[in-house]
Amino acid sequence: MTEQAGASTQQIVERVWLSIAERKLRPGVQLKEGQLAAIFDVSRARIRQALAALERDGLVTIIPNRGAFVCQPSVDEARDVFFVRRAVERCIVERLCKSISKVNVTRLRTHVSKERTANAQDSTTDIIKLSGGFHLLLAEVANSDFLFATMRDLIARSSLITAVYRNTNRFNCGPDEHAEIVDAIANGDLSKATGLMEHHLEHVESELDLSEIRDLPHDLRSALA
């Protein structure tokens, strides 16, 4: 992605988020307002809005009189996030198995189809968006604002953790496994659906190396290019 003239706050947030998820922006790097304003051709005020949104998502830490920095999740935090995800996603799956409309089953299957297309085209950006988007869509169709907001935060934090600790260059959390989960939910098979989700999250977590922090580039312009 090239620099965008007059990028919106959301576009800036998304570009920074993807650069973290794609492991281009390293944890601890400073996000300097002036440099970001030049990269995105916007005012510092818009950059501050984007940084505030990133802080709310748990991706950025803003330190008074020092600036904004990409968060550095600890090993304990990484484990805690996946522990909480297992509990929250089990709750979502249980709710969906009790009652899900055919329309929402179709929405989930359409999303998985898009994931398969992204995989076939080896589109890293789309794979990252859609993989996390599947779990967010599950929370959305569960029709709970609380679960949706919680999952949004957990997925953002998971992306940061993945950027730090993932021991493979693959970014995909699994359209095949997603498809199996959707089928079990559609059939109302609670035991199978919760078991598949547990296995799926264990699979994702197993690809993390919780002993090493990668040394990634410091340069903002190259990371956001």
N, C-alpha and C positions, 0 to 999 in steps of 0.2 A: 504494500500500500504506500502510495506517495503522499507527500505532505498535502494537507487539504486547506485551501483558502477559506477562511471563515468557518472552520469546523464548528459544529454545535457542541454543547457540553456533553451530550450523550455520545457523540462520535469520538470525542477525546477520551471519555471514560472507557469506551469499548476498545479503542486502539491500545490504551495502556493495559487494560485487562488482558487483551489477546497477546500483547508482547510479554506479559508475565507468564501467561499460560503456555506460550510457545517457547518459553525459557530464554528469551532475549534480554529481558530486564532482570537483573539479579537482585535478590533481597539485599536491603541495606543501601541501595543506590539512591542518591538524592535526586528528587524531581524538582529541578530549579524552575521557578515561575517564568523568569525571563527567557530561558532557553526553550521551554515548552511553548510559550507564547509565539516565539519566532518559528518553531517547527510547525505549529498549527495555524499560524497567521491569524491570531486572535489576541484580544486584550488580556492583561493579567487578571482582570476581574473574572473573565470566563474560565481561565485556568484555575483560579481559586475555587470556583463553583465545582469544577470537575474533581479537584483534589478533595474537596469536602465530601463529594459523593463516593469517591474511592475510599475515603476514611470510614464512611458509614458501612461500606461493604467489607471492611476489615482487611483491605489490600494495602492501605497507606497509613502511615503514622505521621501526624503533624505535630512537630515539637515547637512550642513558642520560642521565637527569636533564633531558631535554627533552620526551620523549613520542613518540607515534606520528604518522607523516605519510604521506599517500598518495605513493607513489613518483613520481619525475619522470624518466621514461626519456629518454635523449638520442637525437638523430637516429641516431648510430652504433649505439646499442643497438637501436633500432627495426629498422635494416637487418640487424643481426646476428641478431635473433630470427627474421626471415623467411628469412634464409639458412639457419639451422639447421632451421627448419620444413620447408623444401623437401627437405633431406637426410633428415630423420627420416620425413616422410610418404612419400617415395619408397620407403624401406626397408619401411614398413608395407604399401604397395600391392604391392610385389614379393612379400612374404610371403603376402599374401592371394590374389594371382593364382595362386600355386603350389598353394594348398590352402585352400579356404573351403567350409564346409558349406552346404547348402541352407537350413538353419535360420538361419544367420547372414546369408545373403543376404536372407532374409525380414525379419530384424530391421533390416537397413540400409534396406530399401525401406519398411518400416513407419515408420521414423524420418523418411525423406524425405517420406512422406505427411503426417506431423504438421507438418513444416516448411511444406508447401504450405497446410495449414489455417491455420497461424499467419499466413502471408502474406495469405491471403484475408481473414482477420479483422483484419489490420493490428495484431496484438498484439505490440508492441515487446518486452515482457519475454520472451514465448515465442520470438520470433524470435531474440533474443540467446542464450537458453539452448540452443535447438535447433541453431543454426548452429554454435556451438562444440562442442555435444554430438555432432554428426555426426562430427567429426574425432576426438573422444575415443572414440566407439563403434568407429571403424575400428581404433584402437589396442587396444581391449578385445578385439575378435574376432580380432585377430592373435595373441592369447594370449601376450603378453609383458609381464610386470610392469614391466620396465625401460622399454619403449616407452610403456606406458600412463602411467607416472609422468612420463616426459619430456614427453609430449604434454600432460598435465594442466598442467605448469608453463608450457609454451610457450603454451598457449591462454589461461591466466590473464594472462601477460605481453602477449600479443597484444591482449587486451581493453583493458588499460591503454594500450597504444600507440594503439589505435584511438580511445580516449577523448580522447587528446591531439591526434592528427594527422589524424583522418578529415576529409575535405573535403566530406562529404555527410551528410545526416541519416539516410540509410538504414543499417540495421544488419545487413542480410541478406547472408550470404556465398554464397547461391545454391542453392536446392533443385534447380533445373534442372541446374546443373553437378554437383551432388552425385549426382543420378539418373544422369547419364551415366557418372560414375566407377563407381557401383555396377554398372551394366550391363557395363562393360568388365571389372571384377573378376569378375563372375559368369561371364563368357565366357572367363575366363582369358587375356585379351588384354593381356599385360604392356606392350607398346609403347604401346598406346592408353591404358591406364589411367594409366601414369606420365606420358604427355604431357598428358592431361586434368588430372591433379593439378597439374602444373607450371603449366599455363595458368590454372587456378583460383586458385592462390596468387599468381601474378603479377597477376591481376585484382584480388584483395583488396588487395595491396600498392599497386597503381596508384591506389587510391582514397584513399591517404594523402598529405597535403601535408606533406612533411618539411622545411618551412621556417617553419612557424608553429605556435605553441602558443596554443590558445584560452584566453580569459579566462573561466573558468566560476565559478559562484556559490561563495562561501566558507561560507555558512551551512549547518551540518550538519543542522539540523532540516528545513529546506526541501528539502535534497538527498536526505534519507532518507525523506521523506514518501511 
